[in-house]
Amino acid sequence: MLVIGSKEQKIRYTNSSNDLLPVTELPIEEAQSGPKVLEKSIMQLLRINDSDEKRWDEYVTPRASSVTELFAWRRIVDEVYGMASHFIAVEEAGSIVGTLGLFEVKHPLFGHYLTTAAFSNDGGFHYENILASDLLVTEAKRLADDLKVDYLLIRTRGTELEGFAVDRHYRTAVLDLSGGADTIWEKKLTSKARGHVRRGLKAGLAYLLWARSSERISIVFFTRTCAL
């Protein structure tokens, strides 16, 4: 997890304060049969709204680590928790080349902050090249300043961004699912993990796959209130 800013001091950045996102022209060299010609390719930052759901999911789905990165999660978080979100994309030559999904959290203990992958371990930040990454991060910093949040979180693995502090208090468990259910249950899960599963089953834990494929999201719920 990458963290920028703090409750004591918020790092500020200079950038455009206009409501419309700036268009950034970035020169790209392209080799040809003769001498190299310097051509300009325009990268543009886009605010993503409901009409862009299909484009967002077409780009994000092959890269997503969980359903919390899909557009449907944005609606769920809004409807259930009333949490505002700010989805940004970078477009080049009519194609999306980067996305950043930010959720605005107002928590009594953890403060007012922006984060990717709300209610998940990581995700929400994808890009094809460093230029797209830089545009998304710069816009996220500008948005953090505009909203006057305490800090900005980008939950990701194996990526360190300039100006961010890496929070190493968080860990993610990864389980190899090969070998079938019996092998996983008997050999890959600890006795403590199996005990937690049994407690959940006794309490009425159920797993349902959302019937409408357009939602592309799974729902885990308890049939009655219980504490695992």
Buried (B, 14 or more C-beta within 10 A) or exposed (E): BBBBBEEEEBBEEEBEEEEEBBEBEBEEEEEEEEEEEEEEEEBBBBEBEEEBBEBBBEBBEEEBBBBBBBBBBBBBBEEEEEBBBBBBBBBBEEEBBBBBBBBBBEEEEEBBBBBBBBBBBBBBBBBBBEBBBBBBBBBBBBBBBEBEBBBBBBBBEEEEBEEBBEEEEEEEEEEEEEEEEEEBEEEEBEEEEEEEEEEBEEBEBEEEEEEEEEBBBEEEEEEEEEEE
